[in-house]
Amino acid sequence: MGVVMTATHATKGDKLVTEYAWQGAKRGTRRRDDRAVLLAHGAGSDLHGAALLAVADALAAAGIPSLRFNYPYRSARKKAPDRPKVLEAATREAAAELAKRAKLPPERLVLGGRSMGGRYCSLVVGAADDPVPALGLLFLAYPLHAAGRPDQPRTEHFPRLDLPVLFASGTRDSLGSRAALTGAARKVAGPVEFHWIDTADHGYRPLKSSGRTTDDVLAEVAAVSAEWVAGL
């Protein structure tokens, strides 16, 4: 296991993000100190989410450090996500924290995460004003649209994403079908790669008829993610 440190103490006036989990290279592996990955959680999860843990472990095995964090509402033990401006500011803050801990410039960091977290990483990178530089964007089930609103795709910033992007999504994702996501990704300015998990839904749960389990899918997503990051 890599070394994990979690800071959970904060006082009034401190930064938005108060809980982090840093995971370094797995002992005995060749360290890749030229890159690091920020992993942001989905709306209904936190920094201990199964997908983030699986990816962090795979990165550690590849010698790549990662940093997970909780958005403010999760640290406050609330269920409803913060306002968009707070989520964006927290994502920027966490990216800066990763640069500080990894001792790397922003251009050597991969930003991403599950669903909402991945989307907000893309929003700060693709911001019209003051965009955050990055090495790549890792989308673990990108939420192309809100539930039941396929006519309102979240792609306005895609043309400003001039960097490598990996979409890892299930073929049954109700927040972005394969056809819709493939079409929308054509707007991305940088090189795009897809990894499709057969029969998996937005939560990476496959159909029982596939003979696979969610753990199988998470292991696959983690391996693909680590390989992609290592190849950037």
C-alpha positions, -999 to +999 in steps of 0.1 A: +000+000+000+011+036-006+014+060+022-019+076+030-022+108+050-056+124+057-059+159+072-093+165+088-087+194+111-099+229+102-108+261+119-130+290+109-114+310+081-094+280+068-096+269+032-127+253+016-111+218+014-102+204+048-100+166+041-074+150+019-060+116+013-026+114-003-014+081-017+022+077-029+039+050-049+036+014-038+066+003-019+091-015-043+078+001-075+096+026-096+084+061-087+070+083-114+077+117-099+070+135-131+032+134-128+004+131-102-034+127-102-062+145-085-093+123-079-126+141-071-156+123-058-191+121-072-222+138-058-233+110-036-199+097-025-168+110-008-130+106-009-135+069+002-156+060-028-148+026-043-139+038-077-115+064-064-099+039-041-095+014-069-079+040-092-056+053-065-044+018-057-037+011-094-018+044-097+002+036-066+012+002-082+023+021-113+044+044-091+022+075-096+010+095-066-026+107-062-046+130-040-083+125-031-104+151-013-138+159+001-159+187-012-170+211+016-205+196+019-191+162+025-168+174+052-199+191+068-217+157+066-243+171+043-259+152+014-267+180-011-237+193-031-224+228-026-233+256-050-215+255-083-191+283-074-181+266-042-175+233-060-154+250-086-134+269-061-128+238-040-116+219-071-091+247-079-079+246-043-074+209-044-055+211-077-032+237-061-027+214-031-018+185-053+008+206-071+022+217-037+024+181-023+037+165-055+062+194-061+051+197-097+038+225-119+001+223-128+010+212-164+022+179-150-011+170-131-039+149-143-073+160-130-104+139-128-127+117-109-161+102-106-191+118-123-196+153-107-160+154-096-147+147-130-170+173-145-158+200-122-122+192-130-131+197-166-149+230-158-118+245-141-095+233-169-119+246-196-128+278-179-131+308-202-113+329-176-083+317-156-083+281-168-062+256-147-034+240-167-033+202-167-016+172-183-049+154-189-085+149-178-097+115-164-135+110-165-148+081-145-184+081-158-188+117-171-223+130-164-231+143-199-265+155-187-286+156-156-311+127-150-339+129-175-325+159-194-306+145-224-315+177-243-293+197-220-258+184-225-230+197-203-206+205-231-203+242-234-167+241-222-156+211-243-141+232-272-117+247-246-104+213-234-071+213-254-055+184-237-057+145-236-090+132-222-101+097-212-137+088-209-143+056-190-181+049-191-206+020-190-226+012-221-258+015-200-250+049-184-283+068-181-264+101-178-247+098-212-253+070-237-225+057-258-238+075-289-245+108-272-211+109-254-192+099-285-209+126-304-204+152-277-167+144-273-161+155-309-162+191-295-132+184-273-101+202-288-076+177-275-071+140-282-099+118-268-099+082-258-128+060-247-130+029-226-165+013-226-175-012-199-201-035-214-235-035-197-222-012-168-245+017-157-235+051-143-224+035-110-203+009-129-227-019-120-229-045-148-258-067-156-259-100-138-261-117-171-227-104-180-212-128-154-192-099-140-193-080-107-189-044-098-155-052-083-145-067-117-155-035-134-137-013-109-105-033-113-108-029-151-114+009-149-085+013-124-061-006-146-071+013-178-069+046-159-034+040-145-021+028-179-035+059-196-020+083-170+014+065-173+014+069-210+008+107-211 
